[in-house]
Amino acid sequence: MSNDAKQSSDSSTSAKRAPACTLVIFGAAGDLTKRLLMPALYNLSAQGLLDDDMQIIGVNHGERETAQWRDELTQALRKFAADKASTFHTSELNEDAWNRIAQKLEYFSGEFAEDETFTRLKERLAQQKSGNVVFYLAVSARFFAPIAERLGRTGLLEQKDGAFRRIVIEKPFGTDLASAKELNRCILAHADESQVYRIDHFLGKDTVQSILAVRFANAMFEPVWRREYIDHVQITAAETIGVEGRGSFYEQTGAFRDMLPNHLFQLLGMVAMEPPNSFDAESVRDKKADVFDAIKPLTANDVVLGQYEAGPAGRAYRDEPGVAKDSRTETYAAARVYVENWRWAGVPFYLRTGKRLTERRTEISVQLKAVPFRLFRDTPVDALTPNVYTLRIDPAHGTSFDFNVKIPGPLMQVGAVRSAFDYSDFFAASANVGYETLLYDCMLGDPTLFQRADSIETAWAAVDRVLHPDAELPVHGYASGSAGPEAADQLLAADGRAWRPLTDAIVKK
């Protein structure tokens, strides 16, 4: 299909501009701001979705002139465009789009844990025209509570004269149930729940949001999307990279905390939720909250942890900078999850994530139950390939369906085939780093793709027993470049099932 024939995926053709506001970024000199927030703002600017009166104030410790910060971001963005052409779909910046952002930038020096920073910031924001402010906490998790507390004490979260004040918080939102509850308590002591936007960048991906469209806009899927027809569901987030110089951070987190109760549970929620009455934010979030509340608490028997060792893809995790030589931090985690409600009772959801695996892949595979074999008992057919519907999220974007057909010839022989759809075949590519929709929705005040306090806590509650086990869980080694530890295969084999292969020549890249 030619580019001219493809349907436009440019949101600017129908979306309205975000209202005028000031975006205050705590952590202005950090990696998140350079790699994701600024590219996302640039893309929104290129689509004409930002108000002309928007301002961006970057707060960070250390003295800098605004011109210096602007130059640093410009150079970073130019390099990012050259290295990540698939993100911008060009190797050069649209100078007009970036200049519209650059002229809005202002650097503000201050320490995150000092009251004087927030007093000066309040004076600066009093000069803004609209009074609308979004505070984005692109900082280490240890600063979440101190910043929120000082924003509240200084009156910066107070909403008056029709203006909004919102606070965006990155993950990790807590490290277990107790810490998540404490962080919620601290934040909600100074802000209303409607002002808090807990961000999960997985939900900014179009292919993740498309899960709801696939399920609820097609009559062929929803009737079989239940325990009577589905054998099990697999959710995979596999990476080929290691910790990439972030060993010190990863030592404090690990794959399980980093991915399971947030990213992978969010995908599980989209797959398992009941149909909402509308796409109203609270209707959608209520249904996802019901799923998390119905998850059977995980035990040690439901979880496998692994750590990559030296192999074809590189060195061992323990040889990474910042990692202890006797580290037991997991770089791989697999879990068997049950949602104990009417729709999913008895259907296992198998979740896995890991670094230094065979292939980079994020996908959801829904395997239907086997059909009765009796009809084929007198034919050369040994077994029927299961019907599997797969939603491919990253790096390939699309869906596929595995099913059986008769092989041409005089005998009744059945063979497996695949029908596949790729977004790039039908829709024109649009520049996206995954944060555009989230930033835009926050400015609009649409919390649909953000997490509520109750969902955060129920997700942590489901895994808390694993995080604080009676006995230390074993961490199994696996070779870098492999599909993970053998113990993860045994987790499914005990149920008579197997993981979908990570290497699959049919998958289009």
HELIX and SHEET records of a PDB file:
HELIX    1   1 SER A   11  THR A   13  5                                   3    
HELIX    2   2 ASP A   31  LEU A   32  1                                   2    
HELIX    3   3 THR A   33  LEU A   37  3                                   5    
HELIX    4   4 MET A   38  ALA A   46  1                                   9    
HELIX    5   5 THR A   66  ASP A   83  1                                  18    
HELIX    6   6 ALA A   85  PHE A   88  1                                   4    
HELIX    7   7 GLU A   95  ALA A  102  1                                   8    
HELIX    8   8 ASP A  115  LEU A  125  1                                  11    
HELIX    9   9 ALA A  141  PHE A  143  5                                   3    
HELIX   10  10 PHE A  144  ARG A  153  1                                  10    
HELIX   11  11 LEU A  177  LEU A  188  1                                  12    
HELIX   12  12 GLU A  193  GLN A  195  5                                   3    
HELIX   13  13 HIS A  201  GLY A  204  5                                   4    
HELIX   14  14 ASP A  206  PHE A  216  1                                  11    
HELIX   15  15 GLU A  222  VAL A  224  5                                   3    
HELIX   16  16 GLY A  247  MET A  259  1                                  13    
HELIX   17  17 LEU A  260  LEU A  264  3                                   5    
HELIX   18  18 PHE A  265  ALA A  272  1                                   8    
HELIX   19  19 ALA A  281  ALA A  294  1                                  14    
HELIX   20  20 ALA A  300  ASP A  302  5                                   3    
HELIX   21  21 TYR A  317  ASP A  319  5                                   3    
HELIX   22  22 ARG A  374  PHE A  376  5                                   3    
HELIX   23  23 TYR A  423  PHE A  426  1                                   4    
HELIX   24  24 GLU A  436  LEU A  444  1                                   9    
HELIX   25  25 ALA A  453  LEU A  467  1                                  15    
HELIX   26  26 GLU A  486  ALA A  493  1                                   8    
SHEET    1   A 6 LEU A 105  SER A 109  0                                        
SHEET    2   A 6 GLN A  55  ASN A  60  1                                        
SHEET    3   A 6 THR A  22  PHE A  26  1                                        
SHEET    4   A 6 VAL A 133  LEU A 137  1                                        
SHEET    5   A 6 ARG A 165  ILE A 169  1                                        
SHEET    6   A 6 VAL A 196  ARG A 198  1                                        
SHEET    1   B 9 VAL A 414  ASP A 422  0                                        
SHEET    2   B 9 GLY A 398  LYS A 406 -1                                        
SHEET    3   B 9 VAL A 388  ASP A 394 -1                                        
SHEET    4   B 9 ARG A 361  LEU A 368 -1                                        
SHEET    5   B 9 ILE A 230  ALA A 238 -1                                        
SHEET    6   B 9 PRO A 348  GLY A 354  1                                        
SHEET    7   B 9 TYR A 332  TYR A 338 -1                                        
SHEET    8   B 9 VAL A 303  GLU A 309 -1                                        
SHEET    9   B 9 VAL A 475  ALA A 479  1                                        
END                                                                             
